[in-house]
Amino acid sequence: MGGAGGGPDPDPDPDPDPEELSAARAALSCVPPNELLQQDEDGDTLLHLLCARGLRAPSRAAAELFGALGRLELREHRGKVG
């Protein structure tokens, strides 16, 4: 479908900036898995909170780690999958 100007719609899920993603991966690599997977009183994890804030590179880096730990399917407080 075309956008308002007749051109293609922008990509709804563009890749994060490679440098930002690299920095986010480095920062999260220091977080122990038990802390990374910790859920708050609402059942939200770091991944849920990063996504809710629209932080694309940190969210992608966290999702990669959650996937590697086999926990990408954790649900948050409203039942949405991380």
C-alpha positions as CSV (number, residue, x, y, z in Angstrom):
1,M,0.0,0.0,0.0
2,G,1.2,3.5,-0.6
3,G,1.7,6.2,1.9
4,A,0.0,9.6,2.0
5,G,2.4,11.0,-0.6
6,G,1.8,8.1,-3.0
7,G,5.1,6.4,-2.3
8,P,5.7,3.2,-0.4
9,D,4.9,3.0,3.3
10,P,7.9,3.3,5.6
11,D,9.2,0.1,7.0
12,P,7.2,-0.4,10.2
13,D,10.1,-2.3,11.9
14,P,13.4,-0.9,10.6
15,D,16.6,-2.4,11.9
16,P,18.2,-0.4,14.7
17,D,21.4,1.5,14.0
18,P,24.3,-1.0,13.9
19,E,26.4,1.0,16.3
20,E,23.6,1.4,18.8
21,L,22.8,-2.3,18.6
22,S,26.5,-3.2,19.1
23,A,26.6,-0.9,22.2
24,A,23.4,-2.4,23.6
25,R,24.7,-5.9,23.1
26,A,27.9,-5.0,24.9
27,A,26.0,-3.4,27.8
28,L,23.6,-6.3,28.2
29,S,26.3,-8.9,28.0
30,C,27.4,-7.8,31.5
31,V,23.9,-8.6,33.0
32,P,23.7,-12.0,34.6
33,P,20.9,-14.2,33.2
34,N,19.0,-14.4,36.5
35,E,18.9,-10.5,36.5
36,L,18.0,-10.3,32.9
37,L,15.1,-12.7,33.3
38,Q,13.9,-11.2,36.6
39,Q,10.2,-10.2,36.5
40,D,8.8,-7.2,38.4
41,E,5.6,-7.2,40.4
42,D,3.6,-7.0,37.2
43,G,5.5,-9.8,35.5
44,D,7.4,-7.5,33.2
45,T,11.0,-8.3,32.3
46,L,13.7,-5.9,31.1
47,L,12.7,-6.9,27.5
48,H,9.1,-5.8,28.1
49,L,10.1,-2.5,29.6
50,L,12.6,-1.7,26.8
51,C,9.9,-2.5,24.2
52,A,7.3,-0.4,26.0
53,R,9.7,2.5,25.9
54,G,10.4,2.1,22.2
55,L,14.1,1.6,22.7
56,R,14.7,-0.3,19.5
57,A,18.4,-1.3,19.8
58,P,18.3,-2.3,23.5
59,S,15.1,-4.2,22.8
60,R,16.6,-6.1,19.9
61,A,19.7,-6.9,22.0
62,A,17.6,-8.1,24.9
63,A,15.4,-10.2,22.6
64,E,18.5,-11.9,21.2
65,L,19.6,-12.8,24.8
66,F,16.2,-14.0,25.8
67,G,16.1,-16.2,22.7
68,A,19.5,-17.6,23.5
69,L,18.2,-18.4,27.0
70,G,15.0,-20.0,25.6
71,R,12.9,-17.5,27.3
72,L,11.6,-15.2,24.5
73,E,8.0,-16.3,25.1
74,L,7.7,-14.8,28.7
75,R,4.4,-13.0,29.0
76,E,4.1,-9.6,30.5
77,H,1.4,-8.3,32.9
78,R,-1.3,-7.9,30.2
79,G,-0.5,-11.3,28.6
80,K,1.6,-10.1,25.7
81,V,4.6,-12.1,24.8
82,G,8.0,-10.5,25.1
